[in-house]
Amino acid sequence: MGVPLQEEKVFKDPVHKYIYVQDQTIWDLIDTREFQRLRRIRQLGTSFMTFHGAEHSRFSHSLGVYEVARKIISQFERNDYSEWPREERLLTLCSALLHDIGHGPFSHSVEKVFGTNHEEWTCQLVLGDTEVNRVLREADPSLPKNVSDVICKSYGKSIVVSLISSQLDADRMDYLLRDAYFTGVNYGTFDLERILRVIRPHKGHIVVKESGMHAIEDYLMARYQMYWQVYFHAVTRSSEIVLRKVFERAKWLHQEGYIFGFMPTAFASLLRGTLTIEQYLQLDESYVQMTLIQWTSEEDRILADLSDRFLNRKLYKYVTLDLYPDSWEAELRDWMLRTGIDPDYYMEIDFLSDVPYDVYRAGSQDGSLPIMLLDRKEELIEISRKSEIVRSISEIHQGDRRVYYPEDLLMEQSERMPEEWKARFGWTG
């Protein structure tokens, strides 16, 4: 069950008002270097270039996930639901708090280029020679393995996993509210308190009272709107593309034996695929941005230019491809090559379905169970079978295909560009 603190601790939070810490283990985990590192990693990656307020960290999000999980558990225990395993309280809270400690700087861009996986790193940090591991072992020798299993979705009691990772989990509920608050949009807001009142433990899973369906519709609509208006924002995609091109160029140069004018140790290990836990902990966004600042002076013109573009927000423009012949993509690429612009780094065809955020579907790709409504007869029904709203947003379209490009470089060659193409880029009239 864990050792209670002699005096309850609180964090003032803009989303949940207060975050309450009552367990010594939770308090000690927050103080570990692995968890404190999350202060130096933004929750929304490069979205701060689109929404200037989106500077919130994975530290604040992780505290928020812990608080949502704590509220859910408190509600279960206050109502004395027998199907909630009370002995799993500390494990659930630790897993909620630590679920993101393996995230790296600009996590999704790094993962895509270097093949890292934040969940695998989370488990390494929980199981390895770390302060987090020592705190967990002091509370219970089995706790590190159990926390790792919950985060990796292999723990034996699915109700614990569902609280941390499911279609209606503490993680999603916090990041929607938090991301909406810090981006300044209203799309992500929903009635969390109402949801807390209508969820129930039932046969090893988290379900929703049928009378609470409209609160869940509101939550799922918030996910839908945030997906398209924030996470899929065209400018954010552009900033992610430019940053990814920086990493791709650095990786290619390393493979070609290029001698970098500046190469910090941890980044060199990232390029080689030999990162140790200690080196991974050094990688935060300040570290990466400091590296990019130095790379603006590299001899390699492309690496220097891409680094400058990201740091100073000289992002790529885009046009949608849906109205143009399929051959235009290849023709544009060939034209760029002939004019001395490397399309591997200065052109990107973007499919919105690549973004690592999701909307609700009854059959989730990550294996998450659907949201089930519990009716008065104690029978379960999947929510999209009952709700027209959920059914409509579940059939989400994939969006436009976009080509991203550096307008300044292409305009320098505009005299050599076909007039028809200038019209496509909006350079005429």
Secondary structure as UniProt FT lines:
FT   STRAND          4..13
FT   TURN            14..16
FT   STRAND          17..23
FT   HELIX           24..30
FT   HELIX           33..36
FT   HELIX           37..40
FT   TURN            43..44
FT   HELIX           45..49
FT   TURN            52..53
FT   HELIX           58..78
FT   TURN            79..80
FT   TURN            82..83
FT   HELIX           86..88
FT   HELIX           89..98
FT   TURN            99..102
FT   TURN            105..106
FT   HELIX           107..114
FT   HELIX           118..127
FT   HELIX           131..139
FT   TURN            141..142
FT   HELIX           143..151
FT   TURN            152..153
FT   HELIX           158..164
FT   TURN            167..168
FT   HELIX           170..183
FT   TURN            187..188
FT   HELIX           192..198
FT   STRAND          199..202
FT   TURN            203..204
FT   STRAND          205..209
FT   HELIX           210..212
FT   HELIX           213..226
FT   HELIX           227..231
FT   HELIX           234..255
FT   TURN            256..257
FT   HELIX           265..272
FT   HELIX           277..282
FT   HELIX           285..295
FT   TURN            296..297
FT   HELIX           301..311
FT   TURN            312..313
FT   STRAND          317..320
FT   TURN            322..323
FT   HELIX           327..338
FT   TURN            339..340
FT   HELIX           343..346
FT   STRAND          348..351
FT   HELIX           352..354
FT   TURN            365..366
FT   STRAND          372..374
FT   TURN            376..377
FT   STRAND          380..382
FT   HELIX           383..385
FT   HELIX           388..394
FT   STRAND          401..405
FT   HELIX           407..412
FT   HELIX           414..416
FT   HELIX           419..424
FT   TURN            425..426
//
